[in-house]
């Protein structure tokens, strides 16, 4: 392929797709000449962007306001690609698929082809949940990550043995097959062009590389640090191997990944690194449509993800307990409000960690999580003073891992999609010759009931490793409906177990505390789970006097500063007849709409 060339306000440009995408929503005159096979639809979208009114765009923490459509993502380039798909006439699913593939190029710490994800979509008044979580290979065994003494090793975290069978490509293909309006190739073309012709590395991209460089396998170092050091800010990053992989997917659909050349490269990487995924594992992978979790909170219908996500049921149970308290009267981030919310979170996480797992392998007591009677009984336990404190486990992994994005289109359809490699850069292993990273999701199984995983969770036997089983997830894509049944709030987050509490707090800030979306997103966050018996507070956003008051109630309080200790949300709210989009204030993403 030859690169796209274009003129911007009469001046020739030669920096490729990145500059077209950056400027397409802002300039009044733009001529794009497609010189790459199959790029005509992409160029049409960019031309439409040039000729239409500028995109309504806002940096992290600020609201973009638009009449018709909105995309919010941790990656500015991915958000703009999604908006371009919508301007071309695509729907929310088209935009979501394009965003997800673009994230695999521009946001490699979490965006992926070699991981998995969960999608919640509201299309034409119906809601559906798509599970494309990774699965354990057929050669996996219950105690495969324990040493001779029965102690956990790091083999579930770094290296080829940590990899679960990827689900992202199959899931995105299935979502588009069922609901997409644009041609399949059109939604992959932007990612393909960005991989082939490159983009300028920004500070966030470089920081992620520097933080993870010591873990990288030789194949990943060759890709992201070819001279032994990561790319520097402003340098152009190209990934020709990934462009080739994307081209095969564009031409053959999911079969272009799970069979043929790419599948052979994945298995070869497994064999080099001691992994166990086979061609048969790849060929048999299937995404699954599941029934969404639905509950009401203060008169609002809330739609969220069912198991294999733990997030939806944990969110529902926590909200059920909190509905019996007047949080608004207590005041946002007061000691009273934090106390009851944290207590409810602990009770819900206790049941999350012991009862939830892959519904194809264990019976999920869904009604116990959704029952008002259960919530009422557990609510009576909130208010007691805590005296006995559990031992404190190691801190969960810091850094940017997992990513969420939210999309709404001009027809009122909405998609909340969370995708992940697990921790940043997953297993740190890239597929040589294919240009993409592989997940370390096997660590999300219960390796041992006696220890915590990377995310600080101590989980139960229900989530033990079994061949073909999906590992429990905290991803919580969520849509709250208004009184007419239309999307009101579309949200989700990244951050391991902190995803659930971040989504909860955004929802409470909007519904209980009636905050405008920027305020709801900027509000300081806190986190509590069943183990350890502790509340993490975002400081200095939460007052020191509040921390002291919580300690006086018997809580152990950990004061945490910096942006990485809590979930990162990406949210869209319908307000005043317009879409308001806000990207995580602690991040580097954008909201883009029109």
C-alpha positions in Angstrom: 0.0 0.0 0.0 1.0 3.6 -0.6 0.3 6.2 2.0 -2.7 8.5 2.1 -1.6 12.0 1.0 -3.7 15.2 1.5 -3.6 18.9 1.4 -4.6 21.0 4.5 -5.8 24.5 3.6 -3.8 24.3 0.4 -0.5 23.1 1.9 0.7 19.5 1.0 1.0 17.2 4.0 3.0 13.9 4.1 2.6 12.6 7.6 0.0 10.1 6.8 -3.3 9.1 8.5 -2.5 10.6 11.9 -2.5 14.1 10.6 -5.7 13.5 8.5 -7.4 12.2 11.6 -6.2 15.0 13.8 -7.3 17.7 11.4 -10.4 16.2 9.8 -12.8 17.6 12.4 -11.3 21.0 12.5 -10.5 22.3 9.0 -12.9 23.8 6.6 -11.1 22.8 3.4 -9.4 19.4 3.0 -8.6 17.3 -0.1 -7.8 13.6 0.5 -6.3 11.4 -2.2 -6.6 7.7 -1.5 -3.6 5.9 -2.8 -4.0 2.8 -0.7 -6.2 -0.1 -1.7 -9.5 -0.2 0.2 -9.2 3.2 1.8 -12.0 4.9 -0.1 -14.5 4.6 2.7 -12.1 5.9 5.2 -11.3 8.9 3.0 -15.0 9.6 2.5 -15.4 9.7 6.3 -12.5 12.1 6.6 -13.8 14.3 3.8 -17.2 14.3 5.5 -15.5 15.5 8.7 -13.7 18.2 6.9 -16.8 19.5 5.2 -19.0 19.3 8.3 -19.0 21.4 11.4 -15.9 20.8 13.6 -16.0 18.0 16.0 -17.0 19.0 19.5 -13.9 17.8 21.4 -12.8 18.1 25.0 -9.6 17.0 26.8 -9.7 14.7 29.8 -11.9 15.9 32.6 -13.8 18.5 30.5 -17.2 18.0 28.8 -17.6 17.8 25.0 -21.2 18.6 24.2 -22.9 17.4 21.0 -26.3 17.1 19.5 -26.0 13.8 17.6 -23.2 11.4 18.7 -20.3 11.0 21.1 -17.2 8.8 21.6 -15.1 8.8 24.8 -11.9 6.9 25.0 -8.5 6.9 26.8 -6.9 7.3 23.4 -7.5 10.5 21.5 -6.8 8.9 18.2 -9.2 6.1 18.8 -11.9 8.5 19.8 -11.5 10.5 16.6 -11.6 7.4 14.5 -14.8 6.4 16.2 -16.3 9.8 15.5 -15.3 9.5 11.9 -17.1 6.2 11.6 -20.2 7.8 12.9 -19.9 10.7 10.5 -19.6 8.2 7.6 -23.0 6.8 8.6 -22.0 4.0 10.8 -23.8 3.1 14.0 -22.6 2.8 17.6 -21.3 -0.8 17.0 -19.4 0.2 13.9 -17.7 3.0 15.9 -17.0 0.7 18.8 -15.3 -1.9 16.6 -13.2 0.8 14.9 -12.2 2.2 18.3 -11.3 -1.2 19.6 -9.0 -2.1 16.7 -7.4 1.4 16.8 -6.6 0.9 20.5 -4.7 -2.2 19.6 -2.3 0.1 17.6 -2.3 3.4 19.6 -2.8 2.2 23.2 -0.9 -1.1 23.5 -0.8 -1.2 27.3 -4.5 -2.3 27.2 -5.9 -2.1 23.6 -5.4 -5.4 22.0 -5.9 -8.2 19.5 -4.4 -10.7 21.9 -6.7 -10.2 24.9 -10.5 -10.1 25.4 -13.3 -7.9 26.5 -17.0 -7.4 27.3 -19.5 -5.3 25.4 -22.9 -4.0 26.5 -25.0 -2.6 23.7 -28.4 -0.8 23.6 -29.6 -1.1 20.0 -33.1 -0.1 18.8 -34.4 -0.3 22.3 -33.0 -3.8 23.1 -30.0 -4.5 25.2 -27.5 -7.3 24.7 -24.3 -8.4 26.3 -21.4 -10.0 24.4 -18.7 -12.0 26.3 -15.5 -12.3 24.4 -13.4 -13.1 27.5 -10.3 -15.3 27.1 -10.5 -19.0 28.0 -8.1 -21.5 29.6 -6.3 -23.6 27.0 -7.1 -27.3 26.8 -3.8 -28.2 28.4 -4.4 -26.0 31.4 -4.4 -27.6 34.9 -5.7 -26.6 38.3 -2.3 -26.1 39.9 -0.2 -25.2 36.9 1.1 -22.0 38.6 2.2 -23.6 41.9 5.7 -24.7 42.6 6.7 -28.0 44.3 5.9 -26.6 47.7 2.4 -25.4 46.6 3.4 -21.8 46.5 2.3 -19.5 43.6 4.9 -18.5 41.0 5.0 -15.5 38.7 4.3 -17.7 35.6 0.7 -16.6 35.7 1.8 -13.0 35.3 4.7 -12.8 32.8 5.6 -15.1 29.9 3.9 -17.3 27.4 2.4 -19.7 30.0 0.3 -16.7 31.4 -1.7 -16.4 28.2 -5.3 -17.3 27.8 -6.9 -18.0 24.4 -7.6 -14.5 23.0 -11.2 -13.5 22.4 -11.0 -9.9 21.1 -11.0 -10.5 17.4 -13.8 -13.1 17.5 -15.9 -10.8 19.7 -15.5 -7.7 17.6 -16.2 -9.7 14.4 -19.3 -11.1 16.0 -20.6 -7.7 17.2 -20.1 -6.3 13.7 -21.6 -9.3 12.0 -24.8 -8.9 14.0 -25.2 -5.2 14.3 -22.7 -3.4 12.0 -23.9 -1.1 9.2 -20.6 -0.3 7.5 -18.5 -2.8 5.5 -16.2 -4.8 7.8 -13.1 -3.5 6.0 -14.1 0.1 6.6 -14.1 -0.2 10.4 -10.6 -1.8 10.4 -9.0 0.5 7.8 -8.1 3.3 10.2 -6.2 0.9 12.5 -4.5 -0.7 9.6 -3.3 2.7 8.2 -2.1 3.9 11.6 -0.1 0.7 12.1 1.4 0.9 8.6 2.2 4.6 8.4 2.6 5.3 12.0 1.8 8.0 14.6 3.8 10.3 16.9 4.4 8.8 20.3 2.9 11.1 23.0 4.0 11.3 26.7 1.5 8.7 27.8 2.6 6.2 25.2 6.2 6.6 26.2 5.5 6.5 30.0 3.7 3.2 29.6 6.7 1.7 27.7 9.2 2.9 30.2 7.3 1.5 33.2 7.0 -1.9 31.6 10.3 -2.3 29.7 12.0 -4.6 32.3 9.2 -7.2 31.8 9.3 -7.2 28.0 10.1 -10.4 26.2 12.7 -10.2 23.4 9.9 -10.0 20.8 8.3 -7.1 22.6 11.6 -5.3 23.1 12.2 -5.6 19.4 8.8 -4.0 18.7 8.8 -1.2 21.3 12.4 -0.7 22.2 14.4 -1.8 19.2 17.6 -0.1 20.4 17.2 -1.1 24.0 15.3 2.0 24.9 11.6 2.8 24.3 10.4 5.3 21.7 10.7 8.9 22.8 8.0 11.5 22.7 7.5 12.8 19.2 9.1 9.9 17.5 7.0 8.1 14.8 6.0 4.6 15.8 5.2 2.1 13.0 4.1 -1.5 13.3 4.2 -3.1 9.8 3.6 -6.6 11.2 0.4 -5.5 13.0 -0.7 -3.8 9.8 -0.3 -7.2 8.0 -2.2 -9.0 10.8 -5.1 -6.4 10.6 -5.2 -6.8 6.8 -5.7 -10.6 7.2 -8.5 -9.9 9.6 -10.0 -7.3 7.2 -9.9 -9.9 4.3 -11.0 -13.0 6.2 -12.8 -11.9 9.3 -12.2 -13.8 12.5 -10.7 -16.7 10.5 -7.8 -14.3 9.5 -6.8 -14.5 13.2 -7.8 -17.9 14.5 -6.6 -19.8 11.5 -3.9 -19.6 8.9 -0.7 -17.5 9.1 -1.6 -15.5 12.3 -2.7 -18.6 14.2 0.6 -20.3 13.2 2.6 -17.4 14.5 0.8 -17.4 17.8 1.4 -21.1 18.3 5.1 -20.7 17.3 5.4 -18.0 20.0 3.8 -20.3 22.5 6.3 -23.0 21.7 9.3 -20.7 21.9 8.2 -19.4 25.3 6.7 -22.4 27.0 3.1 -21.6 26.5 0.4 -24.1 25.9 -2.1 -22.6 23.4 -2.6 -24.8 20.3 -4.1 -24.4 16.9 -7.1 -26.3 18.2 -7.5 -23.9 21.1 -7.6 -21.0 18.7 -10.0 -22.7 16.2 -12.5 -23.6 18.9 -12.8 -20.2 20.5 -16.3 -18.7 20.4 -17.7 -15.4 21.9 -21.0 -15.7 23.7 -24.1 -13.6 23.8 -25.5 -13.4 27.4 -28.5 -11.9 29.1 -27.6 -8.5 30.7 -28.0 -7.9 34.4 -30.8 -5.5 35.1 -31.8 -3.8 38.3 -33.4 -0.5 39.4 -31.8 2.1 41.5 -33.8 5.1 42.7 -36.3 4.6 39.9 -33.6 4.2 37.2 -33.2 1.0 35.1 -29.6 0.0 35.2 -28.3 -2.4 32.6 -24.9 -4.0 33.1 -22.7 -7.0 32.4 -23.6 -10.5 33.6 -21.0 -13.2 34.5 -18.3 -13.9 33.4 -18.2 -10.3 34.6 -18.4 -10.0 38.4 -19.0 -6.3 38.0 -22.7 -6.3 37.2 -23.9 -8.4 40.0 -21.5 -6.8 42.5 -22.7 -3.4 41.4 -26.4 -4.5 41.7 -25.9 -5.8 45.2 -24.0 -2.8 46.4 -26.6 -0.4 44.9 -29.4 -2.5 46.5 -27.9 -2.0 50.0 -27.3 1.7 49.4 -30.8 2.4 48.3 -31.9 2.2 51.9 -29.6 5.2 52.9 -30.2 8.9 52.1 -26.8 9.5 50.6 -27.7 12.9 49.3 -28.5 14.1 52.8 -25.2 12.7 54.0 -23.3 14.7 51.4 -20.8 13.6 48.7 -17.5 12.3 50.1 -18.6 12.9 53.7 -17.4 10.4 56.3 -21.0 9.2 56.7 -21.4 8.5 53.0 -18.0 6.9 52.5 -18.6 4.7 55.5 -21.9 3.2 54.3 -20.7 2.9 50.7 -17.5 1.2 51.7 -19.4 -1.2 54.0 -21.8 -2.1 51.2 -18.8 -2.6 48.8 -17.2 -5.0 51.3 -20.3 -7.1 51.7 -20.8 -7.3 47.9 -17.1 -8.1 47.3 -17.2 -10.9 49.8 -19.9 -12.6 47.7 -18.2 -11.7 44.5 -15.0 -13.4 45.4 -16.6 -16.6 46.7 -19.7 -17.2 44.5 -19.0 -15.9 41.0 -17.2 -17.6 38.1 -17.8 -18.8 34.6 -21.6 -19.6 34.4 -20.9 -22.4 32.0 -19.0 -24.2 34.8 -20.7 -23.2 38.0 -24.2 -22.3 39.1 -24.5 -18.5 39.7 -26.9 -17.5 42.4 -28.0 -14.5 40.4 -31.2 -13.9 42.4 -29.2 -13.6 45.7 -27.4 -10.6 44.2 -30.5 -9.0 42.7 -33.0 -9.7 45.5 -34.2 -6.8 47.6 -34.6 -9.1 50.5 -30.8 -10.0 50.4 -29.9 -6.3 50.1 -32.2 -5.5 53.1 -30.7 -8.2 55.3 -27.1 -7.1 54.4 -28.0 -3.5 55.0 -28.8 -4.2 58.6 -25.2 -5.2 59.1 -24.0 -1.8 58.0 -23.4 0.6 60.9 -21.5 -1.6 63.3 -18.1 -0.4 64.4 -15.2 -2.5 63.0 -12.6 -3.7 65.4 -10.9 -6.8 63.9 -8.7 -6.0 61.0 -7.5 -8.5 58.4 -3.9 -8.8 57.4 -3.0 -6.4 54.6 -2.0 -8.0 51.3 0.5 -6.5 48.8 -0.7 -3.6 46.8 -2.4 -4.4 43.5 -0.4 -3.7 40.3 -0.2 0.0 39.5 -0.2 1.5 36.0 -2.6 1.7 33.2 -4.2 -1.7 32.5 -7.5 -2.4 30.8 -9.3 0.3 28.9 -13.0 1.3 28.5 -14.8 3.4 26.0 -18.3 4.6 25.5 -20.2 5.4 22.3 -23.6 6.8 21.4 -24.9 7.4 17.9 -27.5 9.6 16.2 -30.2 7.0 16.5 -29.8 6.8 20.3 -28.0 3.5 20.2 -25.2 3.1 22.8 -22.2 0.8 23.4 -20.2 0.4 26.6 -17.1 -1.7 25.9 -14.2 -2.7 28.1 -11.2 -4.5 26.7 -8.0 -5.7 28.3 -4.8 -7.7 28.3 -5.2 -7.8 32.1 -2.2 -5.8 33.5 -0.3 -3.3 31.4 1.1 -5.0 28.3 -0.4 -8.3 29.5 2.1 -11.2 29.6 4.8 -8.8 28.0 5.0 -11.3 25.2 4.4 -10.2 21.6 3.8 -12.5 18.7 6.9 -12.3 16.5 5.9 -11.5 12.9 2.4 -10.5 13.9 3.0 -7.3 15.9 0.6 -7.7 18.8 0.8 -8.4 22.5 -0.7 -11.4 24.4 -2.7 -11.3 27.6 -1.8 -12.6 31.1 -5.4 -13.3 32.0 -4.7 -16.7 33.5 -3.8 -14.8 36.6 -7.5 -13.8 37.0 -8.3 -17.4 37.8 -7.9 -18.5 41.4 -4.3 -19.8 41.4 -4.5 -20.4 45.1 -7.3 -19.5 47.6 -4.7 -18.5 50.2 -3.1 -15.6 48.2 -4.2 -12.5 46.4 -3.7 -12.0 42.6 -2.2 -9.1 40.8 -5.4 -7.0 41.5 -5.3 -7.6 45.2 -8.2 -10.0 45.1 -8.4 -13.2 47.2 -10.8 -15.4 45.2 -12.6 -18.7 45.8 -12.5 -22.2 44.4 -15.4 -21.6 42.0 -13.0 -19.6 39.9 -10.3 -22.4 39.8 -8.6 -23.2 36.5 -10.4 -25.7 34.2 -9.7 -26.2 30.5 -12.1 -24.2 28.3 -13.2 -22.1 31.3 -13.4 -18.3 31.3 -11.6 -16.5 34.1 -13.7 -14.1 36.4 -13.5 -10.4 35.4 -14.2 -7.1 37.1 -15.1 -5.3 33.8 -18.4 -3.5 34.3 -19.7 -1.8 31.1 -23.0 -0.2 32.2 -25.9 1.8 30.7 -28.4 3.6 32.8 -31.8 4.4 31.1 -34.0 7.4 31.5 -37.8 7.2 32.1 -38.4 6.6 28.4 -36.1 3.7 28.1 -33.4 5.6 26.3 -29.7 5.7 27.4 -29.1 8.3 30.0 -25.6 7.4 31.3 -23.1 5.2 29.4 -20.1 4.4 31.5 -17.4 1.9 32.4 -13.8 1.9 33.7 -10.4 0.3 33.8 -8.5 -0.6 37.0 -9.0 -4.2 38.0 -11.3 -4.5 41.1 -11.5 -0.7 41.2 -13.5 -0.8 38.0 -16.6 -1.8 40.0 -16.2 0.9 42.6 -15.4 3.6 40.0 -18.5 2.8 38.0 -20.6 2.8 41.2 -19.3 6.2 42.3 -19.9 7.8 38.9 -23.5 6.5 39.0 -24.0 7.7 42.6 -22.5 11.1 41.7 -25.0 11.5 38.9 -28.1 10.0 40.5 -27.8 10.6 44.2 -25.6 13.8 44.3 -27.0 15.2 41.0 -23.6 16.3 39.8 -23.1 17.5 36.2 -20.9 14.9 34.4 -17.6 16.7 34.6 -18.0 17.1 38.4 -19.2 13.5 38.7 -16.0 12.4 36.9 -13.6 14.7 38.7 -14.9 13.9 42.2 -12.3 12.1 44.3 -12.7 8.3 44.5 -12.3 5.7 47.2 -12.2 2.0 47.2 -13.1 -0.9 49.6 -13.4 -4.6 49.1 -13.7 -7.6 51.4 -10.0 -8.2 51.8 -8.1 -6.3 53.1 -10.3 -4.6 55.7 -9.3 -1.1 54.5 -10.6 2.0 52.7 -8.3 3.6 50.1 -8.9 7.3 49.9 -7.9 9.6 47.0 -5.9 12.4 48.6 -5.9 15.3 48.8 -9.3 15.4 47.1 -10.9 13.9 50.2 -10.4 16.0 53.3 -8.0 14.8 56.0 -10.7 15.4 58.6 -12.8 12.9 56.7 -10.0 10.3 56.9 -9.6 10.9 60.6 -13.4 10.6 61.1 -13.4 7.2 59.3 -10.5 6.0 61.5 -12.5 7.0 64.6 -15.2 4.6 63.4 -12.7 1.8 63.4 -11.7 1.8 59.7 -8.2 1.3 58.5 -7.6 4.1 56.1 -4.9 4.3 53.4 -4.3 7.8 51.9 -3.3 7.5 48.3 -2.0 10.3 46.1 -1.5 10.2 42.3 -3.7 9.2 39.4 -3.1 5.4 39.3 -4.7 4.1 42.5 -8.3 4.2 41.4 -10.4 3.2 38.4 -10.4 5.3 35.2 -13.9 5.9 33.8 -15.1 7.0 30.3 -18.6 8.4 30.4 -21.4 9.9 28.4 -24.5 11.6 29.9 -27.7 12.8 28.2 -28.6 16.2 29.6 -30.6 19.1 28.3 -31.3 17.2 25.0 -27.6 16.9 24.2 -24.8 14.3 24.8 -22.1 15.3 27.3 -18.9 13.2 27.0 -16.1 13.3 29.6 -12.9 11.2 29.5 -11.2 10.2 32.8 -9.8 13.5 34.3 -6.8 11.6 35.6 -5.9 10.3 32.1 -5.0 11.6 28.7 -8.1 10.7 26.6 -10.7 12.9 25.0 -14.4 13.0 24.2 -15.3 13.7 20.6 -18.8 14.2 19.1 -20.9 16.1 16.7 
